[in-house]
Amino acid sequence: MDEDQYLDLVLTEKSCRLLEKNQYTLNVDSRSTKTRIKNWIELFFNVRVIAINSYRPPEKKGKIRQIMRRRMHYRRMIITLEPGYSIPLFPQE
């Protein structure tokens, strides 16, 4: 995965409900593809991915010194893992 592409875990009420179904929600760069994310997650976390659903949340606009700007856009992916696999959310020491 390129350095300029980021991967953030999303912790909201909906994503916490999805964790019970073995589904993880991630924010990724809008240029990322499903196959690239799937291959990266399977390689890095040593898990088996069944499906990936993705969508783009609506853009948010912000005003900085009389100039309207759009905030950085991202894609949200919901990743479903096979039963028995999991991604560690918090690193263990």
TAQUIDA-V545446 format. One line per field, one symbol per residue. phi: phi as a letter, one per 30 degrees, with the letter a starting at -180 (. if undefined). psi: psi as a letter, one per 30 degrees, with the letter a starting at -180 (. if undefined). burial: I if it has 24 or more other C-alpha atoms within 12 Angstrom, else O. A space follows every 10 residues. Layout:
phi = ???
psi = ???
burial = ???
This chain:
phi = .dddccbbdc bbdddddddd cicccbcbdd ddcddddddd ddddchbccd bbcbacdddc cbcbhicdbc decbcccccc cdejcacddb dcc
psi = klffkljkkk jleeeeefef ghkkkkklkf fkleeeeeee eeeefhlkke lkklljlkkk klkjhgkklk lkklkkkjkk llkfllkkek kk.
burial = OOOOOOIOOI OOOOOOOOIO OIIIIIIIII OIOIOOIIOO IOOOOOOIIO OIIIOOOOOO OOOOOOOOOO OOOIIIIIII IOOOOIIOOO OOO
